[in-house]
Amino acid sequence: MAVRLVKWGLEISTENSTAVLKMIKPLENATGDVVATFDLILLFPDFMGYTEVQQQVIAYGVKQKLSDKGANEIANLGGKITNAKAVWASLLDGKWTGERMNATGAAETKKAISNLKEASKVKDFNGLMAKKLMGLEPFTEEDEADLQRFMVIKMQEMNKK
């Protein structure tokens, strides 16, 4: 089972007019240590005048945005904190920057497949191998003949070494 490196808390005080999103390092059977805080009033000056639902939606959205860049920091709490603080600084500067990270590896897989598709368009050994193995396009007799020719060349190169 995966260990949760970060959990989030929202502390709203109408008495002090504060709304702080907290990044917390969870401890086993305990609340945990606050490792970073983000004052939502700095980003939304009228936050305290919003309804509870509006406040929760904003807190959730900010938390997601702060978490996105650190998603690829699978087992690195320090990296998650650093990335969240960098995103927060950008938000305070009025910039919506960065791309969403995908901790599942799906983005890397899509990129690899895209690269293989591009490689399969090239008529060389690697391109023809990619085309044949991926099976995305018909592998013609001409492609097979070219691949065999490239394989002979590769074998000759290997024998020279």
DSSP file (Angstrom, degrees, kcal/mol; ACC not computed):
  #  RESIDUE AA STRUCTURE BP1 BP2  ACC     N-H-->O    O-->H-N    N-H-->O    O-->H-N    TCO  KAPPA ALPHA  PHI   PSI    X-CA   Y-CA   Z-CA
    1    1 A M              0   0    0      0, 0.0     2,-0.1     0, 0.0     0, 0.0   0.000 360.0 360.0 360.0 137.7    0.0    0.0    0.0
    2    2 A A        -     0   0    0      1,-0.1     2,-0.5     0, 0.0     0, 0.0  -0.367 360.0-125.7 -69.3 145.4    1.2    3.5   -0.9
    3    3 A V        -     0   0    0     -2,-0.1     2,-0.6     1,-0.0    -1,-0.1  -0.799  20.1-127.3 -92.9 130.8    2.3    5.8    1.9
    4    4 A R        -     0   0    0     -2,-0.5     3,-0.1     1,-0.2    71,-0.0  -0.676  24.6-175.9 -80.2 119.0    0.5    9.2    1.8
    5    5 A L        +     0   0    0     -2,-0.6     2,-0.4     1,-0.2    -1,-0.2   0.797  65.6  26.5 -85.5 -30.0    3.2   11.9    2.0
    6    6 A V        +     0   0    0     19,-0.2     2,-0.3    17,-0.0    -1,-0.2  -0.990  55.2 178.9-138.1 139.5    0.9   14.9    2.2
    7    7 A K  E     -A   24   0A   0     17,-2.5    17,-3.3    -2,-0.4     2,-0.3  -0.924  23.2-131.6-130.0 164.7   -2.5   15.7    3.4
    8    8 A W  E     -A   23   0A   0     -2,-0.3     2,-0.3    15,-0.2    15,-0.2  -0.867  17.6-174.1-120.4 148.3   -4.3   19.0    3.4
    9    9 A G  E     -A   22   0A   0     13,-2.1    13,-3.6    -2,-0.3     2,-0.5  -0.972  13.0-148.8-136.3 152.7   -6.2   21.0    5.9
   10   10 A L  E     -A   21   0A   0     -2,-0.3     2,-0.6    11,-0.2    11,-0.2  -0.986  10.0-169.8-124.5 123.1   -8.2   24.2    5.8
   11   11 A E  E     -A   20   0A   0      9,-2.7     9,-2.7    -2,-0.5     2,-0.5  -0.944   6.8-178.7-116.5 113.7   -8.3   26.4    8.8
   12   12 A I  E     -A   19   0A   0     -2,-0.6     2,-0.5     7,-0.2     7,-0.2  -0.945   4.9-174.0-113.7 128.3  -10.8   29.3    8.6
   13   13 A S  E  >> -A   18   0A   0      5,-2.8     5,-2.0    -2,-0.5     4,-1.0  -0.937  12.0-176.8-124.0 108.7  -11.2   31.8   11.5
   14   14 A T  T  45S+     0   0    0     -2,-0.5    -1,-0.1     3,-0.2     5,-0.0   0.824  88.0  59.9 -69.8 -29.3  -14.0   34.3   11.2
   15   15 A E  T  45S+     0   0    0      1,-0.2    -1,-0.2    -3,-0.1    -2,-0.0   0.904 119.0  26.4 -62.7 -43.0  -12.7   35.8   14.4
   16   16 A N  T  45S-     0   0    0      2,-0.1    -1,-0.2     0, 0.0    -2,-0.2   0.418 104.5-124.5-100.4  -0.6   -9.3   36.6   12.9
   17   17 A S  T  <5 +     0   0    0     -4,-1.0     2,-0.4     1,-0.2    -3,-0.2   0.933  63.7 139.1  53.1  50.2  -10.5   36.8    9.3
   18   18 A T  E   < -A   13   0A   0     -5,-2.0    -5,-2.8    29,-0.1     2,-0.3  -0.929  36.4-175.8-124.3 149.7   -8.0   34.2    8.2
   19   19 A A  E     +A   12   0A   0     -2,-0.4    21,-2.4    -7,-0.2    22,-0.6  -0.865  15.1 179.5-143.3 105.8   -8.2   31.3    5.8
   20   20 A V  E     -AB  11  39A   0     -9,-2.7    -9,-2.7    -2,-0.3     2,-0.5  -0.935  19.9-152.0-119.4 123.9   -5.1   29.1    5.7
   21   21 A L  E     -AB  10  38A   0     17,-2.9    17,-2.3    -2,-0.5     2,-0.4  -0.819  23.5-154.8 -89.0 126.5   -4.6   26.1    3.5
   22   22 A K  E     -AB   9  37A   0    -13,-3.6   -13,-2.1    -2,-0.5     2,-0.6  -0.890  14.2-150.7-113.2 133.3   -2.1   23.8    5.3
   23   23 A M  E     -AB   8  36A   0     13,-3.1    12,-3.0    -2,-0.4    13,-1.4  -0.894  28.0-166.9 -95.7 122.9    0.1   21.2    3.7
   24   24 A I  E     -AB   7  34A   0    -17,-3.3   -17,-2.5    -2,-0.6    10,-0.2  -0.923  25.7-140.0-122.9 135.0    0.6   18.5    6.4
   25   25 A K  E     - B   0  33A   0      8,-3.1     8,-1.6    -2,-0.4   -19,-0.2  -0.823  36.6-134.0 -86.7 108.9    3.0   15.6    6.7
   26   26 A P  E     -     0   0A   0      0, 0.0     2,-0.3     0, 0.0     6,-0.2  -0.358  17.1-156.3 -69.6 144.2    0.8   12.9    8.1
   27   27 A L  E >   - B   0  30A   0      3,-0.7     3,-2.0    -2,-0.1     2,-0.2  -0.869  36.0 -87.2-113.4 151.5    2.0   10.8   11.0
   28   28 A E  T 3  S-     0   0    0     -2,-0.3     3,-0.1     1,-0.3     4,-0.1  -0.402 110.2  -9.2 -60.7 124.9    0.7    7.3   11.8
   29   29 A N  T 3  S+     0   0    0     -2,-0.2     2,-0.3     1,-0.2    -1,-0.3   0.756 123.9  87.9  57.7  29.3   -2.4    7.7   14.0
   30   30 A A  E <  S-B   27   0A   0     -3,-2.0    -3,-0.7     1,-0.1    -1,-0.2  -0.950  86.7-108.5-148.8 168.4   -1.8   11.4   14.5
   31   31 A T  E     -     0   0A   0     -2,-0.3     2,-0.1     1,-0.1    -1,-0.1   0.920  58.7-143.2 -66.3 -45.7   -2.6   14.8   12.9
   32   32 A G  E     -     0   0A   0     -6,-0.2     2,-0.4    -4,-0.1    -1,-0.1  -0.419  21.0 -57.7 107.0 176.2    1.0   15.4   11.6
   33   33 A D  E     -B   25   0A   0     -8,-1.6    -8,-3.1    -2,-0.1     2,-0.5  -0.796  44.3-122.0 -99.8 136.2    3.3   18.3   11.2
   34   34 A V  E     +B   24   0A   0     -2,-0.4   -10,-0.3   -10,-0.2     3,-0.1  -0.664  31.5 176.3 -74.3 123.7    2.4   21.4    9.1
   35   35 A V  E     +     0   0A   0    -12,-3.0     2,-0.3    -2,-0.5   -11,-0.2   0.593  64.1   6.3-107.3 -15.4    5.1   21.7    6.5
   36   36 A A  E     -B   23   0A   0    -13,-1.4   -13,-3.1     2,-0.0    -1,-0.3  -0.959  60.7-155.3-162.9 149.3    3.7   24.6    4.5
   37   37 A T  E     -B   22   0A   0     -2,-0.3     2,-0.4   -15,-0.2   -15,-0.2  -0.956   0.5-162.1-130.2 151.0    0.9   27.1    4.7
   38   38 A F  E     -B   21   0A   0    -17,-2.3   -17,-2.9    -2,-0.3     2,-0.9  -0.957  15.8-141.9-136.8 113.5   -0.9   29.1    2.1
   39   39 A D  E >>  -B   20   0A   0     -2,-0.4     3,-1.2   -19,-0.2     4,-0.7  -0.646   9.7-165.0 -80.9 105.7   -3.0   32.2    3.0
   40   40 A L  H 3> S+     0   0    0    -21,-2.4     4,-3.1    -2,-0.9     3,-0.4   0.728  83.3  69.7 -65.6 -22.0   -6.0   32.1    0.8
   41   41 A I  H 34 S+     0   0    0    -22,-0.6    -1,-0.3     1,-0.2     6,-0.1   0.839  92.9  58.7 -63.9 -32.6   -6.8   35.8    1.7
   42   42 A L  H <4 S+     0   0    0     -3,-1.2    -1,-0.2     1,-0.2    -2,-0.2   0.853 116.0  33.8 -64.2 -33.6   -3.7   36.8   -0.3
   43   43 A L  H  < S+     0   0    0     -4,-0.7    -2,-0.2    -3,-0.4    -1,-0.2   0.813 133.2  28.6 -90.4 -35.0   -5.2   35.2   -3.4
   44   44 A F    ><  -     0   0    0     -4,-3.1     3,-2.3     1,-0.1    -1,-0.3  -0.796  66.1-175.5-128.7  86.9   -8.9   35.9   -2.7
   45   45 A P  T 3  S+     0   0    0      0, 0.0     3,-0.4     0, 0.0    -1,-0.1   0.780  87.0  48.7 -56.7 -28.7   -9.2   39.1   -0.6
   46   46 A D  T >  S+     0   0    0      1,-0.2     3,-1.9     2,-0.1     4,-0.4   0.219  75.8 118.2 -94.3  14.9  -13.0   38.7   -0.3
   47   47 A F  G X   +     0   0    0     -3,-2.3     3,-1.7     1,-0.3    -1,-0.2   0.850  68.7  57.3 -51.2 -42.6  -12.7   35.0    0.7
   48   48 A M  G 3  S+     0   0    0     -3,-0.4    -1,-0.3     1,-0.3    -2,-0.1   0.716 102.0  57.1 -67.1 -19.1  -14.3   35.6    4.1
   49   49 A G  G <  S+     0   0    0     -3,-1.9    -1,-0.3     2,-0.0    -2,-0.2   0.517  89.0  97.1 -87.6  -6.0  -17.4   37.0    2.5
   50   50 A Y  S <  S-     0   0    0     -3,-1.7     2,-0.0    -4,-0.4    -3,-0.0  -0.394  83.1-101.1 -80.4 159.9  -18.0   33.8    0.4
   51   51 A T     >  -     0   0    0      1,-0.1     4,-2.6    -2,-0.1     5,-0.2  -0.303  37.0-104.1 -71.2 164.8  -20.4   31.1    1.4
   52   52 A E  H  > S+     0   0    0      1,-0.2     4,-2.5     2,-0.2     5,-0.2   0.895 123.1  52.0 -58.0 -40.9  -19.0   27.9    2.9
   53   53 A V  H  > S+     0   0    0      1,-0.2     4,-2.5     2,-0.2    -1,-0.2   0.934 110.0  48.1 -62.8 -45.5  -19.5   26.1   -0.4
   54   54 A Q  H  > S+     0   0    0      1,-0.2     4,-2.4     2,-0.2    -2,-0.2   0.909 112.1  50.0 -61.3 -41.8  -17.6   28.7   -2.3
   55   55 A Q  H  X S+     0   0    0     -4,-2.6     4,-2.7     1,-0.2    -1,-0.2   0.918 111.8  47.4 -62.8 -43.5  -14.8   28.7    0.2
   56   56 A Q  H  X S+     0   0    0     -4,-2.5     4,-2.6     2,-0.2    -2,-0.2   0.890 111.2  50.9 -67.2 -39.0  -14.5   24.9    0.1
   57   57 A V  H  X S+     0   0    0     -4,-2.5     4,-2.6     2,-0.2    -2,-0.2   0.925 112.7  46.7 -63.7 -44.0  -14.5   24.9   -3.8
   58   58 A I  H  X S+     0   0    0     -4,-2.4     4,-2.8     2,-0.2     5,-0.3   0.941 112.9  48.7 -62.5 -47.2  -11.8   27.5   -3.8
   59   59 A A  H  X S+     0   0    0     -4,-2.7     4,-2.6     1,-0.2    -2,-0.2   0.913 112.5  49.0 -59.9 -42.6   -9.7   25.6   -1.2
   60   60 A Y  H  X S+     0   0    0     -4,-2.6     4,-2.5     2,-0.2    -1,-0.2   0.931 112.4  47.7 -63.2 -45.2  -10.1   22.4   -3.2
   61   61 A G  H  X S+     0   0    0     -4,-2.6     4,-2.4     2,-0.2    -2,-0.2   0.909 113.4  46.9 -63.2 -42.8   -9.1   24.1   -6.5
   62   62 A V  H  X S+     0   0    0     -4,-2.8     4,-2.8     2,-0.2     5,-0.2   0.925 111.6  51.7 -64.8 -44.0   -6.1   25.7   -4.9
   63   63 A K  H  X S+     0   0    0     -4,-2.6     4,-1.8    -5,-0.3    -2,-0.2   0.920 110.9  48.2 -58.3 -44.4   -5.0   22.5   -3.3
   64   64 A Q  H  X S+     0   0    0     -4,-2.5     4,-2.0     2,-0.2    -1,-0.2   0.927 112.1  48.6 -62.5 -45.2   -5.3   20.6   -6.6
   65   65 A K  H  X S+     0   0    0     -4,-2.4     4,-0.8     1,-0.2    -2,-0.2   0.909 112.9  47.8 -62.1 -42.1   -3.3   23.3   -8.4
   66   66 A L  H  < S+     0   0    0     -4,-2.8     4,-0.4     1,-0.2    -1,-0.2   0.805 115.1  46.8 -68.3 -28.4   -0.6   23.2   -5.7
   67   67 A S  H  X S+     0   0    0     -4,-1.8     4,-0.6    -5,-0.2     3,-0.3   0.778  95.6  75.2 -83.1 -28.3   -0.5   19.4   -5.8
   68   68 A D  H >< S+     0   0    0     -4,-2.0     3,-1.5     1,-0.2    33,-0.4   0.911  95.7  44.9 -55.0 -52.4   -0.4   19.0   -9.6
   69   69 A K  G >< S+     0   0    0     -4,-0.8     3,-0.6     1,-0.3    -1,-0.2   0.822 114.7  50.2 -65.7 -29.8    3.2   20.0  -10.2
   70   70 A G  G >4 S+     0   0    0     -4,-0.4     3,-1.9    -3,-0.3    -1,-0.3   0.451  81.1  96.8 -86.7   0.2    4.4   17.8   -7.2
   71   71 A A  G << S+     0   0    0     -3,-1.5    -1,-0.2    -4,-0.6    -2,-0.1   0.817  80.0  56.0 -61.2 -30.2    2.5   14.7   -8.4
   72   72 A N  G <  S+     0   0    0     -3,-0.6     2,-1.5    -4,-0.3    -1,-0.3   0.552  84.2  86.3 -80.1  -4.8    5.6   13.3  -10.0
   73   73 A E    X   +     0   0    0     -3,-1.9     3,-1.3     1,-0.2    -1,-0.2  -0.533  60.7 172.0 -89.3  67.5    7.5   13.6   -6.7
   74   74 A I  T 3  S+     0   0    0     -2,-1.5    -1,-0.2     1,-0.3   -69,-0.2   0.855  74.4   9.9 -51.7 -50.1    6.2   10.2   -5.7
   75   75 A A  T 3  S+     0   0    0     -3,-0.2     2,-0.5     1,-0.1    -1,-0.3  -0.045 105.3 100.0-122.7  31.9    8.3    9.6   -2.6
   76   76 A N    <>  +     0   0    0     -3,-1.3     4,-2.0    -6,-0.2     5,-0.2  -0.819  38.4 176.7-127.0  92.3    9.8   13.1   -2.1
   77   77 A L  H  > S+     0   0    0     -2,-0.5     4,-2.4     1,-0.2     5,-0.2   0.905  85.5  54.8 -60.2 -42.9    8.1   15.3    0.5
   78   78 A G  H  > S+     0   0    0      1,-0.2     4,-2.6     2,-0.2    -1,-0.2   0.892 107.6  49.9 -58.8 -40.5   10.7   18.0    0.0
   79   79 A G  H  > S+     0   0    0      2,-0.2     4,-2.5     1,-0.2    -1,-0.2   0.885 109.3  51.4 -65.5 -39.2   10.0   18.1   -3.7
   80   80 A K  H  X S+     0   0    0     -4,-2.0     4,-2.3     2,-0.2    -2,-0.2   0.912 112.3  46.4 -63.5 -42.4    6.2   18.3   -3.1
   81   81 A I  H  X S+     0   0    0     -4,-2.4     4,-2.5     2,-0.2     5,-0.2   0.945 113.1  48.5 -65.2 -48.8    6.7   21.3   -0.8
   82   82 A T  H  X S+     0   0    0     -4,-2.6     4,-2.0     1,-0.2    -2,-0.2   0.917 113.7  47.0 -57.9 -46.1    9.1   23.1   -3.1
   83   83 A N  H  X S+     0   0    0     -4,-2.5     4,-2.3     2,-0.2    -1,-0.2   0.908 111.3  50.8 -65.3 -41.8    6.8   22.6   -6.1
   84   84 A A  H  X S+     0   0    0     -4,-2.3     4,-2.5     1,-0.2    -2,-0.2   0.915 111.1  48.6 -62.2 -42.8    3.7   23.7   -4.2
   85   85 A K  H  X S+     0   0    0     -4,-2.5     4,-2.3     2,-0.2    -1,-0.2   0.877 110.6  51.2 -65.8 -37.2    5.5   26.9   -3.0
   86   86 A A  H  X S+     0   0    0     -4,-2.0     4,-1.8    -5,-0.2    -2,-0.2   0.908 111.9  46.5 -66.2 -41.8    6.7   27.7   -6.5
   87   87 A V  H  X S+     0   0    0     -4,-2.3     4,-2.5     2,-0.2    -2,-0.2   0.912 110.9  53.0 -65.8 -41.6    3.1   27.3   -7.9
   88   88 A W  H  X S+     0   0    0     -4,-2.5     4,-2.6     1,-0.2    -2,-0.2   0.918 107.3  51.4 -59.6 -44.4    1.8   29.5   -5.0
   89   89 A A  H  X S+     0   0    0     -4,-2.3     4,-1.4     1,-0.2    -1,-0.2   0.900 110.2  49.8 -60.4 -40.5    4.3   32.2   -5.9
   90   90 A S  H  <>S+     0   0    0     -4,-1.8     5,-2.9     2,-0.2    -1,-0.2   0.914 110.0  50.2 -64.3 -42.7    3.1   32.1   -9.5
   91   91 A L  H ><5S+     0   0    0     -4,-2.5     3,-1.7     1,-0.2    -2,-0.2   0.919 109.1  51.2 -62.1 -43.1   -0.5   32.3   -8.5
   92   92 A L  H 3<5S+     0   0    0     -4,-2.6    -1,-0.2     1,-0.3    -2,-0.2   0.798 107.1  54.7 -64.6 -27.3    0.2   35.3   -6.3
   93   93 A D  T 3<5S-     0   0    0     -4,-1.4    -1,-0.3    -5,-0.2    -2,-0.2   0.442 123.6-108.2 -82.6  -0.1    2.0   36.9   -9.2
   94   94 A G  T < 5S+     0   0    0     -3,-1.7     2,-0.5     1,-0.3    -3,-0.2   0.717  76.3 133.1  82.7  21.5   -1.2   36.4  -11.2
   95   95 A K      < -     0   0    0     -5,-2.9     2,-0.9    -6,-0.1    -1,-0.3  -0.912  44.3-162.0-112.7 130.5    0.2   33.6  -13.4
   96   96 A W        +     0   0    0     -2,-0.5     2,-0.2    -3,-0.1    -9,-0.0  -0.840  42.0 152.7-104.2  90.6   -1.6   30.4  -14.2
   97   97 A T        +     0   0    0     -2,-0.9    -6,-0.0   -10,-0.2    -7,-0.0  -0.640  16.4  48.3-120.1 172.3    1.4   28.4  -15.3
   98   98 A G        -     0   0    0     -2,-0.2     2,-0.3     2,-0.0   -30,-0.0   0.130  69.6 -93.7  85.7 160.8    2.7   24.9  -15.6
   99   99 A E        -     0   0    0    -30,-0.0     2,-0.2   -31,-0.0    -2,-0.1  -0.787  40.1 -97.3-111.3 157.1    1.3   21.8  -16.8
  100  100 A R        -     0   0    0     -2,-0.3     2,-0.3     1,-0.0   -31,-0.1  -0.517  37.6-139.9 -72.0 135.5   -0.5   19.1  -14.9
  101  101 A M        -     0   0    0    -33,-0.4     2,-0.6    -2,-0.2   -31,-0.1  -0.673   4.1-147.4 -94.3 151.8    1.6   16.2  -13.9
  102  102 A N    >   -     0   0    0     -2,-0.3     3,-1.3     1,-0.1     6,-0.2  -0.925   8.4-169.7-124.4 107.4    0.4   12.7  -14.0
  103  103 A A  T 3  S+     0   0    0     -2,-0.6    -1,-0.1     1,-0.3   -29,-0.1   0.617  80.0  72.2 -72.2 -12.1    1.9   10.4  -11.4
  104  104 A T  T 3  S-     0   0    0      1,-0.1    -1,-0.3     4,-0.0   -32,-0.0   0.676 105.9-119.7 -77.5 -15.6    0.5    7.3  -13.0
  105  105 A G  S <> S+     0   0    0     -3,-1.3     4,-2.2     3,-0.0     5,-0.2   0.450  77.7 125.6  90.5   0.5    3.0    7.5  -15.8
  106  106 A A  H  > S+     0   0    0      1,-0.2     4,-2.7     2,-0.2     5,-0.2   0.880  71.2  52.9 -61.4 -38.7    0.2    7.8  -18.4
  107  107 A A  H  > S+     0   0    0     -5,-0.2     4,-2.3     1,-0.2    -1,-0.2   0.914 109.8  48.0 -64.3 -41.8    1.7   11.0  -19.9
  108  108 A E  H  > S+     0   0    0     -6,-0.2     4,-2.4     2,-0.2    -1,-0.2   0.890 111.9  50.4 -65.3 -38.8    5.1    9.3  -20.3
  109  109 A T  H  X S+     0   0    0     -4,-2.2     4,-2.5     2,-0.2    -2,-0.2   0.928 110.4  49.0 -64.5 -45.5    3.4    6.3  -22.0
  110  110 A K  H  X S+     0   0    0     -4,-2.7     4,-2.5     1,-0.2    -2,-0.2   0.906 111.9  49.5 -60.2 -41.6    1.5    8.5  -24.4
  111  111 A K  H  X S+     0   0    0     -4,-2.3     4,-2.6     2,-0.2    -1,-0.2   0.908 110.4  50.0 -64.9 -41.7    4.7   10.4  -25.2
  112  112 A A  H  X S+     0   0    0     -4,-2.4     4,-2.3     2,-0.2    -2,-0.2   0.914 111.8  47.8 -63.3 -42.7    6.6    7.1  -25.9
  113  113 A I  H  X S+     0   0    0     -4,-2.5     4,-2.5     2,-0.2    -2,-0.2   0.914 111.2  51.2 -64.3 -42.2    3.8    5.9  -28.1
  114  114 A S  H  X S+     0   0    0     -4,-2.5     4,-2.3     1,-0.2    -2,-0.2   0.917 110.2  49.6 -59.9 -43.8    3.8    9.2  -30.0
  115  115 A N  H  X S+     0   0    0     -4,-2.6     4,-2.6     1,-0.2    -2,-0.2   0.893 110.6  50.1 -63.0 -40.0    7.6    9.0  -30.5
  116  116 A L  H  X S+     0   0    0     -4,-2.3     4,-2.3     2,-0.2    -2,-0.2   0.899 108.5  52.5 -65.4 -39.8    7.3    5.4  -31.8
  117  117 A K  H  < S+     0   0    0     -4,-2.5     4,-0.5     2,-0.2    -2,-0.2   0.923 111.6  46.4 -60.3 -44.1    4.6    6.5  -34.2
  118  118 A E  H >< S+     0   0    0     -4,-2.3     3,-1.3     1,-0.2     4,-0.3   0.924 111.9  50.9 -64.2 -43.3    6.8    9.2  -35.5
  119  119 A A  H >< S+     0   0    0     -4,-2.6     3,-1.6     1,-0.3     5,-0.2   0.854 101.4  62.6 -62.3 -34.2    9.8    6.8  -35.7
  120  120 A S  T 3< S+     0   0    0     -4,-2.3    -1,-0.3     1,-0.3    -2,-0.2   0.636  93.7  63.9 -69.3 -11.9    7.7    4.3  -37.7
  121  121 A K  T <  S+     0   0    0     -3,-1.3     2,-0.4    -4,-0.5    -1,-0.3   0.640  86.1  88.1 -83.1 -15.0    7.3    6.9  -40.5
  122  122 A V  S <  S-     0   0    0     -3,-1.6     2,-1.7    -4,-0.3     6,-0.0  -0.698  78.3-134.3 -89.4 133.5   11.1    6.8  -41.2
  123  123 A K        +     0   0    0     -2,-0.4     2,-0.3     4,-0.1    -3,-0.1  -0.515  69.6  99.2 -87.9  70.7   12.3    4.2  -43.6
  124  124 A D  S  > S-     0   0    0     -2,-1.7     4,-2.8    -5,-0.2     5,-0.3  -0.812  91.4 -83.8-136.9-177.4   15.3    3.0  -41.6
  125  125 A F  H  > S+     0   0    0     -2,-0.3     4,-2.3     1,-0.2     5,-0.2   0.934 127.0  42.9 -56.6 -51.1   15.9    0.0  -39.4
  126  126 A N  H  > S+     0   0    0      1,-0.2     4,-2.6     2,-0.2    -1,-0.2   0.909 115.1  49.7 -64.0 -42.8   14.4    1.6  -36.3
  127  127 A G  H  > S+     0   0    0      1,-0.2     4,-2.4     2,-0.2    -1,-0.2   0.914 113.0  45.6 -63.2 -43.4   11.4    3.0  -38.1
  128  128 A L  H  X S+     0   0    0     -4,-2.8     4,-2.5     2,-0.2    -1,-0.2   0.877 112.3  51.4 -69.0 -36.9   10.6   -0.2  -39.8
  129  129 A M  H  X S+     0   0    0     -4,-2.3     4,-2.9    -5,-0.3     5,-0.3   0.929 111.3  48.2 -63.7 -43.7   11.0   -2.2  -36.6
  130  130 A A  H  X S+     0   0    0     -4,-2.6     4,-2.5     1,-0.2     5,-0.3   0.926 112.3  48.9 -61.3 -44.6    8.6    0.2  -34.8
  131  131 A K  H  X S+     0   0    0     -4,-2.4     4,-1.6     1,-0.2     6,-0.4   0.915 114.7  44.9 -61.8 -43.4    6.1    0.0  -37.6
  132  132 A K  H  < S+     0   0    0     -4,-2.5    -2,-0.2     1,-0.2    -1,-0.2   0.928 117.0  43.5 -68.1 -45.5    6.2   -3.8  -37.7
  133  133 A L  H  < S+     0   0    0     -4,-2.9    -2,-0.2     1,-0.2    -1,-0.2   0.853 115.3  47.3 -71.7 -34.8    6.0   -4.2  -33.9
  134  134 A M  H  < S-     0   0    0     -4,-2.5    -1,-0.2    -5,-0.3    -2,-0.2   0.824  85.9-155.5 -78.0 -30.4    3.3   -1.7  -33.3
  135  135 A G     <  +     0   0    0     -4,-1.6    -3,-0.1    -5,-0.3    -4,-0.1   0.754  49.8 131.1  64.4  24.3    1.1   -2.9  -36.1
  136  136 A L  S    S+     0   0    0     -5,-0.4    -1,-0.1     2,-0.1    -4,-0.1   0.787  71.8  29.9 -79.6 -27.3   -0.6    0.5  -36.4
  137  137 A E  S    S-     0   0    0     -6,-0.4    -2,-0.1     0, 0.0     2,-0.1  -0.906 103.2 -84.4-126.8 156.4   -0.2    0.6  -40.2
  138  138 A P        -     0   0    0      0, 0.0     2,-0.9     0, 0.0    -2,-0.1  -0.389  37.7-137.9 -60.5 133.7   -0.1   -2.2  -42.7
  139  139 A F        -     0   0    0     -7,-0.1   -11,-0.0    -2,-0.1    -7,-0.0  -0.845  28.3-152.1 -96.2 105.8    3.4   -3.6  -43.0
  140  140 A T     >  -     0   0    0     -2,-0.9     4,-2.2     1,-0.1     5,-0.1  -0.158  26.4-109.9 -79.1 168.4    3.9   -4.1  -46.7
  141  141 A E  H  > S+     0   0    0      1,-0.2     4,-2.4     2,-0.2     5,-0.2   0.866 122.7  54.5 -62.6 -35.7    6.1   -6.6  -48.6
  142  142 A E  H  > S+     0   0    0      2,-0.2     4,-2.5     1,-0.2    -1,-0.2   0.908 106.8  50.5 -64.0 -41.7    8.3   -3.7  -49.6
  143  143 A D  H  > S+     0   0    0      1,-0.2     4,-2.7     2,-0.2    -2,-0.2   0.916 110.5  49.8 -60.6 -43.1    8.6   -2.7  -45.9
  144  144 A E  H  X S+     0   0    0     -4,-2.2     4,-2.5     2,-0.2    -2,-0.2   0.910 110.5  49.2 -63.1 -42.8    9.6   -6.3  -45.1
  145  145 A A  H  X S+     0   0    0     -4,-2.4     4,-2.1     2,-0.2    -1,-0.2   0.917 112.8  47.7 -62.9 -43.2   12.2   -6.4  -47.9
  146  146 A D  H  X S+     0   0    0     -4,-2.5     4,-2.5     2,-0.2    -2,-0.2   0.910 111.2  51.0 -64.1 -41.2   13.7   -3.1  -46.7
  147  147 A L  H  X S+     0   0    0     -4,-2.7     4,-2.4     1,-0.2    -2,-0.2   0.918 109.4  50.0 -62.9 -43.5   13.7   -4.3  -43.1
  148  148 A Q  H  X S+     0   0    0     -4,-2.5     4,-2.0     2,-0.2    -1,-0.2   0.898 110.2  51.0 -61.4 -40.2   15.6   -7.5  -44.2
  149  149 A R  H  X S+     0   0    0     -4,-2.1     4,-1.9     1,-0.2    -2,-0.2   0.919 111.7  46.8 -63.0 -44.1   18.1   -5.4  -46.1
  150  150 A F  H  X S+     0   0    0     -4,-2.5     4,-2.6     1,-0.2    -2,-0.2   0.856 109.0  55.4 -66.4 -34.8   18.7   -3.2  -43.0
  151  151 A M  H  X S+     0   0    0     -4,-2.4     4,-2.5     2,-0.2    -1,-0.2   0.889 106.4  50.7 -65.6 -38.7   19.0   -6.3  -40.8
  152  152 A V  H  X S+     0   0    0     -4,-2.0     4,-2.4     2,-0.2    -1,-0.2   0.927 110.9  48.9 -63.0 -44.2   21.8   -7.6  -43.0
  153  153 A I  H  X S+     0   0    0     -4,-1.9     4,-2.3     1,-0.2    -2,-0.2   0.919 111.1  50.0 -62.0 -43.6   23.6   -4.2  -42.8
  154  154 A K  H  X S+     0   0    0     -4,-2.6     4,-2.3     1,-0.2    -1,-0.2   0.913 110.7  49.6 -61.0 -42.9   23.2   -4.3  -39.0
  155  155 A M  H  X S+     0   0    0     -4,-2.5     4,-2.1     1,-0.2    -1,-0.2   0.899 110.1  50.8 -64.6 -40.0   24.6   -7.8  -38.8
  156  156 A Q  H  X S+     0   0    0     -4,-2.4     4,-1.2     1,-0.2    -1,-0.2   0.905 110.1  49.9 -63.5 -40.9   27.6   -6.8  -41.0
  157  157 A E  H  X S+     0   0    0     -4,-2.3     4,-0.7     1,-0.2     3,-0.3   0.897 110.6  49.8 -64.2 -40.1   28.2   -3.9  -38.7
  158  158 A M  H >< S+     0   0    0     -4,-2.3     3,-0.7     1,-0.2    -2,-0.2   0.872 107.3  54.1 -67.2 -36.8   28.1   -6.1  -35.6
  159  159 A N  H 3< S+     0   0    0     -4,-2.1    -1,-0.2     1,-0.2    -2,-0.2   0.763 101.4  60.2 -69.6 -24.5   30.5   -8.6  -37.2
  160  160 A K  H 3<        0   0    0     -4,-1.2    -1,-0.2    -3,-0.3    -2,-0.2   0.751 360.0 360.0 -71.9 -24.1   33.0   -5.8  -37.8
  161  161 A K    <<        0   0    0     -3,-0.7    -1,-0.2    -4,-0.7    -2,-0.2   0.460 360.0 360.0 -80.5 360.0   33.2   -5.1  -34.1
